[in-house]
Structures are given as structure tokens and as C-alpha cells.
């Protein structure tokens, strides 16, 4: 049976959600005037995270400073971000999508994949069904979406990126030469700027030119793995499934979103320490150790950035986890204001054997292990909020003992 996949994408999500909310309150529609979601227009700080079509005509671009956008368009209406509103609208539109599909995968806050395979008796016309989903979202929630239809996730997402807003597009395999191959190479999904430059410098400027080139040539230019993947994508080949249920847990993670900007390492360090304490405690309760640590942070453009490092030997010691997480942050954070910070522990092992370094202070490590064990025992007997580290308790930037207790008391912990 041939697969049938929909990709549903909210048009200019953050601006659309803000606009729909204001229209309900009787205010002007931000989508019809030069407007943007971004920083404070009074101080001309921050960046543009979403823009209206009228603002785009003035040259306003996502990711540019508010001050620059206001120079291009002095009458630009700039509104602040509202994370609660975004979460509410995201959940609402996904609930509608889910009601139509046997399986739905949340791809981001404003995108989902729907696996419609085998629904031909219920929905005999895929295009009509996509239009019905699109129209229902607009009628009930007040904002528009694009829907892409194809036989795999790659082509469905490529299709939804065609002309916007409020459109339904198909990109079936037989339509690839006419609809996809003439597009510039930068439009190929998952192709980054560095790869684009290498291909353009070589003389490959369209997706079709990439698809017609020898795979070995592309691998020489981009590397074996990346070259193979992008060569397959250019030909419309993608076998990845729509994952309704997350894969089996492979680690432990925690993250926190903040209403105010986090702008200094003095703020970041106690947050990281508390998060490392939370995930390391959960990990020890499961009798695990980790061999990989990663940190995640979200900047004001709503982009998440993650960095990880592999450890020389497995550990379950909070201080070691924190030291490595702090090192990752120091290496990769460039000082941008942050709205989310997270830590994840992966590469789990149950092996009790631990390879000690010749340069490691064994006595100090043993002290840390005893401290962790004592804190774990107190938390298990009296509750997670009965003991914490002084450096966390004395910091106004910490996420707080109540928040930590709530995170740790979740059933089985937050795992991914």
C-alpha cells in the first residue's frame, strides 16, 4: 500500500496566533498591516521573530534587529512574544489534526506530520480532506495553515512550503521533475548554508542538478554520509516513519523556559547545577550511568541549539555532570539572551565498573559519591524539596526547590 502523508504548517505562527487573539478582542488584524513579533520597539532592542506579509514588502526579515526593521519600516507595529498564547494555540491546532489521522507526529510547535495511509475509505479525496482540515482550523481557531501532501515526509514538507498562505499543495513522486527540481538548491530540506556554498561553487544551483549528478561526486563534496542523504532527498527518497509515540527512552532530560531573558553565566550556572542535580538523581534511581552529556538553549529567535560531549568513562556523579555541562555552555554560548535552558544525559549503562583516570582524585570522587548518596536517601525518605545545594538555594536565578520537586516527582521522571 502506498503511503499518504500530510504536513500541516501554521502560516507565520507566532504572528498569526497573536493576530487571531487580537481580532477576537476587536483589535486590528496584524496580518493586514506591517507588523512583527519581536523585542521592545521603545528601546529598539531584540530581534524580529515573525513578520506579516505587508512587513515583508518593506524588506523586514526574520532574525534581524528590531532597530534595523524600524529603519526599513518606521510604522512597523512590533508586539512582544507570548509563550502561553503560543502553547495554547499549538495544542488546539494539533488536536484538530489528530482527529483526522491514525498517527500524528509533532515536528515542532507549529508543524505536524499526519500519516493518512489506509484512510481512503473514510477520506477518498486527499486534497479535499486537506482543505477540510485547513478550513476547520481557520473557522475554529482564526488562523491559517498550509498543507503539503505526498508519499513521504520529505516531499510533504517540501510541498507545504510552496506558495503561502492558506494553501494545499501536492508533491507526489511523478511531480518532482516539474515542481521540485527547478527550485534553487537552498530550498532542499535540511541543506545548510555551508553545503549550499560547496554545491554552488561546484556549479550545482538547482535541486534537479543535484539529483542528476553522480552520488559519488556529491559525497566527495559534502562527505559520505551527508552527500548520500542529500542526494537521496534531491530525488525525493525518504523512508522515515511518522512517529506518533516517542521511541523508547534513551536518557534523562530536564529543561526550563523563562519569562525573562537569561543574559549572564552568573544566572546560568545555578540553573545548570540544579538541572544537573535533577537528572543525575533520576538516573541514579534507575541504577544507570551516562557516557554523554548535552546542553540545550533557546535564543530569542525561538531556535534551539544543542551541544554534546562524550565522556571518557561513565558517571552518575552530579558534580561531574555539572562540570561538563558548564564547560559545554562556556564553549558554545555566545552571550545571546536565552529563554530556555536544558540538560540531557544519554549513552546510559548499567555497568558498575568504572575506568578511573590516572589524574583523577579518587578520594574527592568518593566524597562526591557519598554526598550524592546521602542526598538521594534524604529525598527518598522525606521528599525531593527537603534538601538542596546551598549554591542553588542562595541564588535568585535558580529554578527553585518547588519547581525541582515537581519535576522529580513526575512519574518515572521526564525521560526521552
WOSULZI-V623780 format. One record per residue. N is the residue number from 1. PHI is phi in degrees with one decimal (999 if undefined). Layout:
N_PHI + N_PHI
This chain:
1_999 + 2_-72.5 + 3_-71.6 + 4_-135.6 + 5_-122.7 + 6_-106.8 + 7_-120.4 + 8_-109.7 + 9_-132.0 + 10_-69.3 + 11_-73.7 + 12_42.6 + 13_-49.9 + 14_-64.0 + 15_-71.1 + 16_-63.2 + 17_-67.2 + 18_-65.3 + 19_-64.1 + 20_-61.0 + 21_-63.9 + 22_-72.5 + 23_-62.9 + 24_-61.2 + 25_-88.9 + 26_84.3 + 27_-94.1 + 28_-59.0 + 29_-81.9 + 30_-61.6 + 31_-72.8 + 32_-100.8 + 33_-129.6 + 34_-64.4 + 35_-149.3 + 36_-160.4 + 37_-99.0 + 38_-173.9 + 39_-80.3 + 40_-83.2 + 41_-68.0 + 42_-69.8 + 43_-97.0 + 44_57.1 + 45_-110.6 + 46_85.3 + 47_-126.8 + 48_-82.4 + 49_-107.1 + 50_-160.3 + 51_-142.1 + 52_-84.3 + 53_-62.6 + 54_-59.2 + 55_-68.7 + 56_-61.2 + 57_-65.8 + 58_-87.2 + 59_91.9 + 60_-66.1 + 61_-123.8 + 62_-63.7 + 63_94.9 + 64_-86.1 + 65_-62.1 + 66_-57.4 + 67_-58.9 + 68_-68.2 + 69_-62.5 + 70_-70.6 + 71_-69.6 + 72_-72.0 + 73_-138.8 + 74_-58.5 + 75_-94.4 + 76_-63.2 + 77_-90.0 + 78_-110.2 + 79_-117.5 + 80_-75.8 + 81_-72.7 + 82_-137.9 + 83_-65.1 + 84_-65.1 + 85_-62.9 + 86_-63.4 + 87_-63.9 + 88_-60.8 + 89_-69.7 + 90_-61.0 + 91_-64.2 + 92_-68.6 + 93_-71.2 + 94_-69.5 + 95_-64.4 + 96_-64.6 + 97_-60.2 + 98_-61.2 + 99_-67.5 + 100_-100.7 + 101_-117.4 + 102_-63.9 + 103_-144.0 + 104_-132.0 + 105_-116.1 + 106_-77.8 + 107_-90.7 + 108_-163.6 + 109_-63.2 + 110_-126.7 + 111_-140.9 + 112_-139.7 + 113_-105.5 + 114_-117.2 + 115_-91.1 + 116_-97.9 + 117_-58.3 + 118_81.1 + 119_-103.2 + 120_-63.8 + 121_-72.7 + 122_-85.5 + 123_-125.2 + 124_-67.1 + 125_-116.3 + 126_-58.6 + 127_-66.0 + 128_-63.4 + 129_-65.9 + 130_-61.7 + 131_-64.4 + 132_-65.0 + 133_-61.6 + 134_-58.1 + 135_-69.9 + 136_-65.9 + 137_-61.9 + 138_-68.3 + 139_-66.9 + 140_-90.1 + 141_-116.2 + 142_86.7 + 143_-133.7 + 144_-103.9 + 145_-135.9 + 146_-105.8 + 147_-125.2 + 148_-105.4 + 149_-125.2 + 150_-165.1 + 151_-100.2 + 152_-150.9 + 153_-67.0 + 154_-58.5 + 155_-69.3 + 156_-64.0 + 157_-69.4 + 158_-58.4 + 159_-66.0 + 160_-68.2 + 161_-87.3 + 162_-65.0 + 163_-45.0 + 164_-126.5 + 165_-99.4 + 166_60.9 + 167_-126.4 + 168_-119.5 + 169_-131.6 + 170_-111.3 + 171_-147.6 + 172_-80.6 + 173_-50.4 + 174_-71.1 + 175_-94.7 + 176_-57.2 + 177_-58.3 + 178_-86.5 + 179_-100.2 + 180_-107.7 + 181_-63.1 + 182_-73.1 + 183_-68.8 + 184_-61.4 + 185_-57.4 + 186_-66.2 + 187_-81.1 + 188_-70.4 + 189_-57.1 + 190_72.6 + 191_-90.8 + 192_-86.1 + 193_-64.8 + 194_-64.3 + 195_-66.8 + 196_-57.9 + 197_-61.9 + 198_-62.4 + 199_-69.8 + 200_-64.5 + 201_-61.2 + 202_-80.7 + 203_107.9 + 204_-97.9 + 205_-115.2 + 206_-124.7 + 207_-64.7 + 208_-62.8 + 209_-64.3 + 210_-65.1 + 211_-65.3 + 212_-91.1 + 213_-78.5 + 214_-71.7 + 215_-61.8 + 216_-61.2 + 217_-67.1 + 218_-65.6 + 219_-67.8 + 220_-64.9 + 221_-73.5 + 222_-113.0 + 223_101.3 + 224_-61.1 + 225_-70.6 + 226_-63.5 + 227_-60.9 + 228_-64.1 + 229_-63.0 + 230_-69.6 + 231_-63.4 + 232_-63.5 + 233_-61.6 + 234_-61.7 + 235_-95.3 + 236_79.3 + 237_-96.9 + 238_-160.6 + 239_-107.6 + 240_-66.2 + 241_-81.7 + 242_-83.0 + 243_-96.0 + 244_-72.3 + 245_-109.7 + 246_-55.6 + 247_-62.6 + 248_-51.7 + 249_-54.5 + 250_-119.3 + 251_-177.1 + 252_-126.2 + 253_-145.4 + 254_-150.0 + 255_-147.2 + 256_-141.1 + 257_-98.8 + 258_-116.1 + 259_-75.7 + 260_-108.0 + 261_-64.9 + 262_-98.6 + 263_-127.2 + 264_-143.7 + 265_-65.9 + 266_-63.0 + 267_-79.3 + 268_-70.2 + 269_-59.1 + 270_-65.9 + 271_-64.9 + 272_-59.5 + 273_-60.1 + 274_-66.3 + 275_-65.8 + 276_-63.1 + 277_-62.7 + 278_-63.1 + 279_-71.3 + 280_-67.4 + 281_-63.1 + 282_-59.7 + 283_-63.3 + 284_-63.9 + 285_-63.1 + 286_-92.3 + 287_70.1 + 288_-111.6 + 289_-131.2 + 290_-112.3 + 291_-118.5 + 292_-145.6 + 293_-124.9 + 294_-134.8 + 295_-120.7 + 296_-128.7 + 297_-142.5 + 298_-116.1 + 299_-91.0 + 300_-70.1 + 301_-89.6 + 302_66.9 + 303_-99.0 + 304_-89.0 + 305_-124.5 + 306_-123.2 + 307_-138.9 + 308_-136.3 + 309_-144.2 + 310_-90.4 + 311_-93.8 + 312_-66.6 + 313_-148.6 + 314_-65.6 + 315_-143.7 + 316_-132.6 + 317_-87.5 + 318_-56.7 + 319_-61.9 + 320_-70.9 + 321_-60.3 + 322_-65.0 + 323_-60.0 + 324_-73.9 + 325_-64.2 + 326_-64.4 + 327_-63.2 + 328_-59.6 + 329_-62.5 + 330_-62.3 + 331_-80.1 + 332_-111.0 + 333_-78.3 + 334_-102.5 + 335_93.3 + 336_-67.1 + 337_-58.6 + 338_-117.3 + 339_-120.0 + 340_-148.4 + 341_-135.3 + 342_-149.5 + 343_-133.9 + 344_-135.3 + 345_-117.3 + 346_-132.6 + 347_61.2 + 348_-74.6 + 349_-142.1 + 350_-104.0 + 351_-65.2 + 352_-76.6 + 353_-73.4 + 354_-133.0 + 355_-76.9 + 356_-89.8 + 357_-81.1 + 358_-62.6 + 359_-98.7 + 360_-86.2 + 361_-80.6 + 362_-64.7 + 363_-65.0 + 364_-66.6 + 365_-63.6 + 366_-63.1 + 367_-62.0 + 368_-64.2 + 369_-64.1 + 370_-65.9 + 371_-62.5 + 372_-59.8 + 373_-63.0 + 374_-65.9 + 375_-65.5 + 376_-61.4 + 377_-64.7 + 378_-64.8 + 379_-65.4 + 380_-64.9 + 381_-86.1 + 382_-114.2 + 383_116.3 + 384_-68.6 + 385_-95.2 + 386_-88.7 + 387_-150.0 + 388_-151.8 + 389_-84.7 + 390_-60.3 + 391_-66.2 + 392_-81.2 + 393_-61.0 + 394_-88.0 + 395_-102.9 + 396_-74.6 + 397_-89.3 + 398_-64.6 + 399_-85.6 + 400_93.7 + 401_-67.8 + 402_-64.5 + 403_-63.4 + 404_-66.0 + 405_-60.4 + 406_-64.1 + 407_-63.8 + 408_-74.0 + 409_-84.3 + 410_-60.6 + 411_-60.1 + 412_64.4 + 413_76.7 + 414_-83.0 + 415_-124.5 + 416_-137.9
